Amino acid sequence: MSLRWRIAIGFALVALATAAVIALATPPIVNQGFNDLDLDSDGVPIASPAATPAGATSGQAQQITIIRLILAAIGAAAVASLFGLLAAGRLVRPLTKLESAAAAVARGDLGSRSGMAGRSDEFGQLGRTFDSMAGELQAADDTRRRFLQDAAHELKTPLAVIDATSSAILDGVYTPERRHIETIRDQSRVLARIVDDLRTISLAEGGHLHLERRQLDLRAMLESVAAGFEARAAGNSIKLLVEGPQGIVVEADPDRLRQVVGALVDNALRHTPEGGSVRMTVAATVAATGPHPVLVAGRAAPAKPMVRLAIEDSGPGIPADSLPRIFERFYQADPSRSRGTGTSGLGLSIVRALAEAHSWRVGAENRAEGGARLWIEMPAGRLT
């Protein structure tokens, strides 16, 4: 049974119960009223001509009065039932609209909305909550679709190269030379890197990535990573600099932190022209307390010490419309760039996923003097 009819029947039952009470209480009340009428000198009640119909005895007048009261109660019950039906329809109408919108979302129409966001009552709050949920589902679905399309595109290229090269060798078009076999191997490694990076991102975003946190000297970590990229930077005449004080400690998984820094440096080197520079800087800072700082024992709590790690390059910078999206999977600020360098296109996505797994903040901006700056902000560790 629908809610509308339940509410209507509820109104009707209340009205009928009221009518029943009136019907049961009416006879004794009416009888008592007639018994209390003024009596004449012989003890006979004086009936009012206006109250007693012409030709009716006192007993008949009582019965007529009772019947009239009962009919009035039944009429009141009918009016109450009709009012309950109308009120129930008005009450259920917003829920019906919400049910239709929910059914549309269940069918895959994630653009459907409740149409109740403009109301100021509880139904309006419910409608706004539903619309917000539907909007988030639509955004998640768009992201999923875009990710699947990008993943298919990224996997298609190395697979096509492997298939074409191996087919050419088998068909005798290519001789099984070392360079052709190296092409197959290199593309296989690209595929393996994409799959491994996707797995890392999935584990990190799902909260299932195991982290072995330790106290690390961040400056020493940067110098170690820089040493690994030194030959590549020198080959492109790029200066790779490490700046910042010694002794700044953070708590992190050393392997994952090295992976994050390596991805940022790799990105900076790929976007820095020959003769340019890449700087790796580390600095101690404090977390912003905002206009209403946290109070402890009636006093403002001290600002939490933080550490900011930044990788700066002297390249062309990041287009303004690409800044909010550079950490998305497979996103390229320059669509004309290819994956010929062997990258998976997931480096910055891994940076964001691993940073969020550590509860760090990550961001990107353009430098006033030219080039881009990608940064990570993390809580300072304790000196051991």
N, C-alpha and C positions, 0 to 999 in steps of 0.2 A: 504494500500500500504506500502511495506517495506521501511525502511530508505534508503536502497541501491538504489532502483529505484527512490526514491524522489531526492536523490543527483544527480543521473545520468540525470534525466529529468531536474533538475535545471541547470546543465552544458549545456545541449542541448538547453534549452530556452535562456540562455545567448548567446550561439553561434549563434542561429538562429536570435535573436534580433540584434546581431552585423552584421550578414549577411544581414538582412533587411535594416539596416541603410546604409550599403555599397551599396546595390542594389539601394536604393532611391537616394543616393548621386552620384552614378557613372555617370548617363546620363548627368546631367548638367556639371559635371567636365570634362567629355570626350568632350562634345560639345564645352565647353569653350577652351579646349586644342587645338581642331582642328581649332577653329576660330582664335586662336592666332598664327597660323603657319605663316611663312613668305609668303608674296604675291609677284607674279612677277610684271612686269611693267604694265600688263593689269589688275591687281587686282585679279588674279586667284591664289589660294593657291598652294604652291609648296609641293606636297606630296612626302614623302620619300619612295623610293622603298622598303626599308627594313621594313617600318611600314605598307605599304599597300599591301595586297596580289595581286598577278598578276591578272589582269582583273577586279579588284574590284574598284568601284567608291569610292569617299570620304565618301558618306553617308553609303555605305555598310561597309566600313572600321570602321566607328563609331559603327555600330551595332555589328560587329564581336568583336570589343574591349570590348563593354559593356557586350556581352554574355560571353566572356572569364573571365571578372572580376566577374560576377555573379556566374559563375561556380566555380571560385576559392573561392568565399565566401561560397558557399554551401559545397565545399570540406572541407574548414576550419571548418565549423559547424559540419560536419560528424566526422572529426578527433577529434574535441573538445568533441563531444558526446561520442565517443569511449574512449577517455581519462577520461572523467567524470565517465563512467561506471567502468573502471578499478580502478580509484581512490576511487570511492564509495565502491567497493568490498573490497579494502585494508583497507579502513577506518572502514567499518562495521564488518570486520572479528573478531576483538577483542570483539566487543559487542555481536556477535553471540556466541563466546565462553563463555562470561560471562552469557548470557541468558541460555545457556545449563547448566552451573554450578548452576545457581539460580533455574532452574527447577528441577535439581537433589536434591538440598537441600529441595525444596518444597515437593518432593516425599518422603523425609525422609532420603536421603543419605547425612548425615551431614559431611561425610568425603570428599565430593567433593570440589575441589578448582578451581580457575579461570585459573591457568596456566599463569598468566600475571605478577606475582610478580617480575620477572626479568627485566621487561621493566623500562626505566628511564623517560618515558613521563607521560602524564596525565592518559593514560590507565593503566600504571603500578601502579600509585597511587590508581586508582579505584580498580584494582585487589587486591592490598594489603589490602585495606579497606574491600573488600568483604571477603577475606580469613580470616582476623581477626574476622569479624563478624561470619563467619561459624565456626571458631575454638571455639569462645565463646559459640555458640549454641551447639556445640558438647560436650563441657565440662559441660554445664548446663544440657544437656540431660543425660550424663553419671552420673552426681550427682543425678539427679532425679530418674534414674533407680536404682542406688545403694541405695538411700534412701527408695524407695518403697520396695525393697527386704529386707533391714534391718528392716524396720517397720513391714513388714509381719512376719519376723522371730521373732522379739521381741514380737509381739502380739500373735503369735501362741503358745508360751510356756505357758503363764498363762491361755489362753483359753483351752488348752489341759488338764491342771491340773484341772481346774474347771469342765470341761466336764467329765473327768475320775472319779473324786471324787463324783460328784453329781450322775453320773450313777451308781457307786458302791453302794451308799446309797439307791437309788431307786430300784436297783436289789436285795437288801438284802445282798450284799457282805460285805458292811460296815454297822455297826449300826450307827444311827445318833448321834454319840458322839460329844462332844464339840470340840475335836481336829480336826475332819474332817470338821466340820463347820468353824472352825478358818482357816483351809487351804483354803477353798473357799473364805472366807472374805479377807484373805491376798492377794490372787491372784487377787481378784477384785480390791483391792486397788492399786496393781501394774498396772493393766490396766488403772484405773482412773488417776494414776500418769503419765503414758505414754501419754495419751490423753491430759491431762492438760499441760504437758511440750511441746508437739508438738504445741499446740495452742499458748503458750507463745512465742515459737521460731518463729512461723509464723507471729504473730502480730509484734514482734520486728523487724524481717527482712523486713516486709512490711511497716514499718514506722507508724503502726497504734496503737502501744502500748502507752497507756496514762501514762505519767510520772509526778508525783507531786514532783518537785525538791525543796529541802530545803537545808539550810546550816547545815551541820552535823559535829560533832567532830568525826573524823575517829577513833581515839584511843578508845574513849568511845564505839563506835559501835563494834570494834573488841573485847573489853572486854565483851560486852553483848553477842555476838555470842559465844565466848569461854565458857561462863558460861553455855550455852545450850548444849555444847558438853563435858562438864567436866566429867560427869558421864560415858559416853561412853569411853572417853580416859582413865579414871582411871581403868575401867574394863579391859582394855587391857594393863595396866601398861605403858601407853604412856604419856609423859609429854607434856602438851599443854601450850605454852608460848606466851605471847603478849609483843612485844617490840616496842619502838618508843616514841617520845616526845608527850607530851600533847599539845592540842591547835591547831593541824593541822586540818584545816577545808576544806571540799569539798562540792560541790553542787550536790546533787543526790536525787533520789527518795529513801526514807529510806527503804521501804519494798523491793524494787528491789535490793538495795545495800546489805541488809541483806541476800537476796536470793543468790546473787553472792558469798558473803563471805562464807555462809553456804555450798554452793556447792563445793567451793575450799577446805574448811576444811574437809568436808565429804570425798572428793577424797583423800586428804592427809592421813587421818586416815585409810582408807581402804588399802593403800599401805605402811603403816608403820608397821614394825614388832613389836611384843611385846617387851617392854622395850625401844622402840625408842622415838623420840620426834618430835613434830610439832611446828614450830614457825610461828607466825603471826607478820610481821614487817611492819612498816609504816615509811616513810622517805620523807622529802621534797627534791626536786631536781629542775632542770631547763630543759626546752625543748631545745634540740640541735638546734642551729641556722644554722649549716652547713657552708660550705666554703663561702657562699654569704649571710650574714645576711641581714634582712630587714632594709631598711633605712627610717627614719622618720625625715623630715626637714634636710636632709643631714647628719644625724648621725645614727649610728647603733642603732636599737631599742633594748631595754633591753630584755633579755631572759625571756620567759614566765615562771612564777613559776608553777611547777608541783608537784604532789604527787605520790609516787610509793608505792603500797600495794603489799606485797609478802607473799605467803604461802610456807614454806619450810618443807620438810619431810626428814626423815633419812632412807627412803626405798631404794630399789634397783636402783632407777632412771628410766629414760625413754629410751628405745632403740632409737638409733640415727635415724633409718628409720621411727620411729613413731612420732618423735617430730613435724614434720609439720602437722600431721593429728589428734592429740589428741583432737582437738576441733570440729572434725567432728561428725555428729550424729551417735550414736550407735557404734562408733569406740572403739575397745579394743586393747590396746598394747599387751595384753596377750590373744590370742584367746581361751585359755583353761578356762578362768574365766567364771563363770556363773552369772546369775542375781538372784541367790539364796538369796542374801542379801536384795532383794526388791527394788533395784535401777532400774531406767528406762533406764539407759545408755545414758541419754541426759543431765546430769549435766553440763559437760564442754561446750556442745553446747549452753546451756542456758547462761552460763557465757559469751561466746563470743557474743551471740545475744544481751544480755542486755548491755554489755560493748559498743558495736557498737551503740546501741540505745542512749546511753549517749555521744557518740563520744569519747570514751576512747580507749586506746590501750591495747591489751592483748597479752601475750606471755608465752612461757614455755622454760625452759632450765634445764640442769643438773648441779648440784653443784660440784665444784672440790673436796670437801671433802666427796661427796657421797650424794645420794638423789636427789630429783627434786625440782625445784623452779618454781612456777606459779605466774605470776605477772600481775598487772593492773596499768596502768599509766593514771592519770586523772588530769585535771587542778585544781590548788588550789582555794579554795573558799575565800570569804571575811569574816573577823571577824566581828561579829555583836556586 
